[in-house]
Amino acid sequence: MKIIIAPAKKMIVDNDTFAYEELPQYLDQTKQILQTMQQLSYEQAKKMWNCSDKLAEQNYDWLQKIDLTKHLTPALLAFSGIQYQYMAPDLFTEPALDYVRQNLRILSGFYGILRPFDGVVPYRLEMQSKLQVATYNTLYDFWNSKIYDALTDGTEPIVNLSSQEYANAIKPYLKPNQKLITIVFGSLVDNKLKTKATLAKMARGEMVRFMAENNITDISGIKRFSHPDWKFSPELSVDDRLVFVYQK
């Protein structure tokens, strides 16, 4: 079983908590993306990032200095958004670390796919960013099936705890009869299921921690997710979509 999660925009450098173990699998492709990004003007980069001047200036300055082989942080610690804060990987036991090492993968527009302890640097690039690399008009086209190929042999189920933006990088390549099970965290509003982004990110991080700490190896185990704020809903769930409803 493989678990996929999205990256986070917020990143840090942490060379102390854990050492990185390997370089990302598709570093040559990342170098190609980086070279393309470094050729952008400030205005082009700001438009691609769709951010404030303050953030654009910081990121554009950093873009010119990036070295993909120095001052590397394990991916699981480098991303520090809400999902990763609630996952709290720095508190994992050794068995839980081994679990995510084997099962968890982070999808990335910049790196393609990351194992938890791959060494990375801070970057700003979303999968849906409008960036033409060589003859490819989108990052989806550029990565093609590479992300899927590194993720799975085509026989194991994939647990989707990522956003649609990143899940779309693997969906076209799923093998016949291969299961992709999306985990949905939603609130019932006027009897309709609504996903609230911040709550969902928090819950996704807590779900990863639950699966790692309890060595969940099958889909039925996910339904046992134990949290006071969330309850599994058999009525709203189907084979490829497990729904948890917010209880507050």
C-alpha positions as CSV (number, residue, x, y, z in Angstrom):
1,M,0.0,0.0,0.0
2,K,1.2,3.5,-0.8
3,I,0.0,6.8,0.7
4,I,0.2,10.0,-1.3
5,I,0.2,13.5,0.2
6,A,0.6,16.9,-1.2
7,P,3.6,19.2,-0.4
8,A,3.3,22.5,1.4
9,K,4.2,26.0,0.3
10,K,5.8,26.7,3.6
11,M,9.2,25.1,3.9
12,I,12.1,25.2,6.4
13,V,15.7,24.0,6.6
14,D,16.4,21.5,9.4
15,N,19.7,19.7,9.3
16,D,19.6,18.6,12.9
17,T,16.5,16.4,13.6
18,F,17.1,13.7,11.1
19,A,19.8,13.2,8.4
20,Y,18.6,12.9,4.9
21,E,19.1,9.4,3.4
22,E,19.0,9.8,-0.4
23,L,18.8,12.4,-3.1
24,P,15.4,12.6,-4.9
25,Q,14.9,10.0,-7.7
26,Y,14.3,12.5,-10.5
27,L,17.0,15.1,-9.6
28,D,18.1,15.5,-13.3
29,Q,14.5,16.5,-14.2
30,T,14.4,18.9,-11.2
31,K,17.6,20.5,-12.5
32,Q,15.9,21.0,-15.8
33,I,12.9,22.7,-14.1
34,L,15.2,24.9,-12.0
35,Q,17.1,26.1,-15.1
36,T,13.9,27.0,-16.7
37,M,12.7,28.9,-13.7
38,Q,16.0,30.7,-13.4
39,Q,15.5,32.1,-16.9
40,L,12.2,33.8,-15.9
41,S,12.1,37.5,-15.4
42,Y,10.9,38.8,-12.0
43,E,7.5,39.7,-13.4
44,Q,7.1,36.3,-15.1
45,A,8.1,34.5,-11.8
46,K,5.7,36.6,-9.8
47,K,2.9,35.9,-12.2
48,M,3.6,32.1,-12.0
49,W,3.7,32.2,-8.2
50,N,0.6,34.4,-8.0
51,C,1.9,36.0,-4.7
52,S,2.6,39.3,-3.1
53,D,5.6,41.4,-4.0
54,K,7.2,40.6,-0.6
55,L,7.0,36.9,-1.2
56,A,7.9,37.2,-4.9
57,E,11.1,39.2,-4.1
58,Q,12.2,36.7,-1.4
59,N,11.6,33.7,-3.7
60,Y,13.1,35.3,-6.8
61,D,16.3,36.1,-4.9
62,W,16.4,32.5,-3.5
63,L,15.7,31.1,-6.9
64,Q,19.0,32.4,-8.2
65,K,20.9,30.8,-5.3
66,I,19.4,27.3,-5.1
67,D,21.9,24.5,-4.9
68,L,20.1,21.2,-5.1
69,T,22.9,19.3,-3.4
70,K,23.7,21.4,-0.3
71,H,22.1,22.1,3.1
72,L,19.5,19.4,2.4
73,T,16.5,18.6,4.7
74,P,14.5,15.4,4.8
75,A,11.4,16.1,2.8
76,L,9.1,15.0,5.7
77,L,10.6,17.8,7.8
78,A,11.2,20.4,5.1
79,F,7.5,20.9,4.4
80,S,6.0,22.7,7.4
81,G,2.5,23.5,6.5
82,I,-0.6,22.6,8.5
83,Q,-0.8,19.0,7.4
84,Y,2.9,18.4,8.4
85,Q,2.5,20.2,11.7
86,Y,-0.4,17.9,12.7
87,M,1.5,14.9,11.4
88,A,4.4,15.8,13.8
89,P,6.9,13.5,12.2
90,D,9.7,14.6,14.6
91,L,7.8,12.8,17.3
92,F,7.4,9.5,15.4
93,T,8.7,6.3,17.0
94,E,11.3,4.2,15.0
95,P,8.5,1.8,13.8
96,A,6.4,4.7,12.6
97,L,9.4,6.2,10.8
98,D,10.0,2.8,9.1
99,Y,6.3,2.7,8.1
100,V,6.4,6.1,6.4
101,R,9.8,5.3,4.8
102,Q,8.1,2.3,3.1
103,N,4.6,3.6,2.4
104,L,4.4,7.4,2.3
105,R,5.2,9.5,-0.8
106,I,5.1,13.2,-1.3
107,L,4.1,14.5,-4.7
108,S,5.8,17.6,-6.0
109,G,5.7,19.8,-9.0
110,F,9.5,20.5,-8.5
111,Y,10.8,17.1,-7.5
112,G,8.1,14.9,-9.0
113,I,7.9,12.4,-6.2
114,L,9.7,12.3,-2.8
115,R,10.4,9.6,-0.3
116,P,10.1,10.9,3.3
117,F,13.9,11.1,3.8
118,D,15.0,12.4,0.4
119,G,17.1,15.5,0.9
120,V,15.4,18.7,-0.5
121,V,15.8,22.4,-0.5
122,P,13.1,25.0,-0.1
123,Y,11.3,25.9,-3.4
124,R,8.1,27.5,-4.6
125,L,6.3,25.7,-7.4
126,E,2.9,24.1,-7.6
127,M,2.0,21.2,-9.9
128,Q,-0.6,23.4,-11.6
129,S,1.8,26.3,-12.1
130,K,2.0,27.6,-15.6
131,L,5.5,26.8,-16.5
132,Q,6.7,25.5,-19.9
133,V,9.7,23.2,-19.6
134,A,11.4,22.4,-22.9
135,T,8.5,21.3,-25.3
136,Y,6.1,20.5,-22.4
137,N,3.4,23.1,-21.8
138,T,2.5,21.9,-18.3
139,L,4.2,20.2,-15.4
140,Y,1.7,17.3,-15.8
141,D,3.0,16.8,-19.4
142,F,6.6,17.2,-18.3
143,W,6.4,14.6,-15.6
144,N,4.1,12.3,-17.6
145,S,4.0,8.8,-16.0
146,K,7.3,9.2,-14.1
147,I,5.6,10.0,-10.8
148,Y,3.3,7.0,-11.1
149,D,6.2,4.8,-12.2
150,A,8.2,5.7,-9.1
151,L,5.2,5.3,-6.8
152,T,3.9,1.8,-7.5
153,D,4.3,-1.4,-9.4
154,G,0.7,-1.2,-10.4
155,T,-0.7,-3.9,-8.1
156,E,-0.9,-2.3,-4.7
157,P,-3.7,0.1,-3.6
158,I,-3.0,3.8,-3.3
159,V,-4.4,5.8,-0.4
160,N,-5.0,9.4,-1.6
161,L,-4.5,12.0,1.2
162,S,-3.4,14.6,-1.3
163,S,-5.3,17.4,-3.1
164,Q,-6.9,16.9,-6.5
165,E,-4.1,19.0,-8.0
166,Y,-1.6,16.3,-7.1
167,A,-3.7,13.2,-7.4
168,N,-4.3,14.2,-11.0
169,A,-0.6,13.5,-11.7
170,I,-1.1,9.8,-11.2
171,K,-4.8,9.1,-12.0
172,P,-4.3,8.8,-15.8
173,Y,-1.7,6.0,-15.3
174,L,-3.5,3.7,-12.9
175,K,-3.5,0.1,-14.0
176,P,-6.8,-1.7,-14.6
177,N,-8.3,-2.8,-11.3
178,Q,-5.8,-0.9,-9.3
179,K,-7.5,0.8,-6.4
180,L,-7.1,4.5,-5.6
181,I,-8.9,5.3,-2.4
182,T,-9.5,8.9,-1.6
183,I,-9.9,9.9,2.0
184,V,-12.4,12.8,2.4
185,F,-12.7,14.9,5.6
186,G,-15.8,17.0,5.5
187,S,-18.5,18.9,7.5
188,L,-22.2,18.4,7.0
189,V,-23.7,21.8,6.2
190,D,-27.4,21.8,5.4
191,N,-27.1,18.0,4.9
192,K,-24.4,18.5,2.3
193,L,-20.8,17.5,2.7
194,K,-18.5,20.5,2.6
195,T,-14.7,20.3,2.8
196,K,-13.0,23.0,4.8
197,A,-9.4,23.3,3.7
198,T,-7.8,24.0,7.0
199,L,-9.7,21.3,8.9
200,A,-9.0,18.8,6.1
201,K,-5.2,19.5,6.1
202,M,-5.1,19.0,9.9
203,A,-7.0,15.7,9.6
204,R,-4.8,14.4,6.7
205,G,-1.7,15.0,8.9
206,E,-3.3,13.2,11.8
207,M,-4.4,10.3,9.6
208,V,-0.8,9.8,8.4
209,R,0.3,9.7,12.0
210,F,-2.5,7.3,13.0
211,M,-1.6,4.9,10.1
212,A,2.1,5.1,10.9
213,E,1.7,4.6,14.7
214,N,-0.8,1.7,14.2
215,N,1.0,0.1,11.2
216,I,-2.1,0.2,9.0
217,T,-1.6,-2.2,6.1
218,D,-5.1,-2.5,4.6
219,I,-8.0,-0.2,3.7
220,S,-10.3,-1.5,6.5
221,G,-7.8,-0.4,9.1
222,I,-8.2,3.2,7.9
223,K,-11.8,3.2,9.0
224,R,-10.6,2.7,12.6
225,F,-9.1,6.2,12.6
226,S,-9.6,7.3,16.2
227,H,-10.1,11.0,16.7
228,P,-12.7,12.9,18.8
229,D,-13.4,15.4,16.0
230,W,-13.9,12.9,13.2
231,K,-16.2,9.9,12.6
232,F,-16.2,7.5,9.8
233,S,-19.4,7.5,7.8
234,P,-20.3,4.2,6.1
235,E,-23.4,5.9,4.6
236,L,-21.4,8.5,2.7
237,S,-18.6,6.2,1.8
238,V,-18.1,4.0,-1.3
239,D,-15.3,1.6,-2.2
240,D,-12.9,4.2,-3.6
241,R,-14.0,7.1,-1.3
242,L,-13.9,6.9,2.5
243,V,-15.7,9.8,4.2
244,F,-15.0,11.1,7.7
245,V,-17.4,13.7,9.1
246,Y,-16.5,16.5,11.5
247,Q,-18.2,16.2,14.8
248,K,-18.1,19.7,16.2
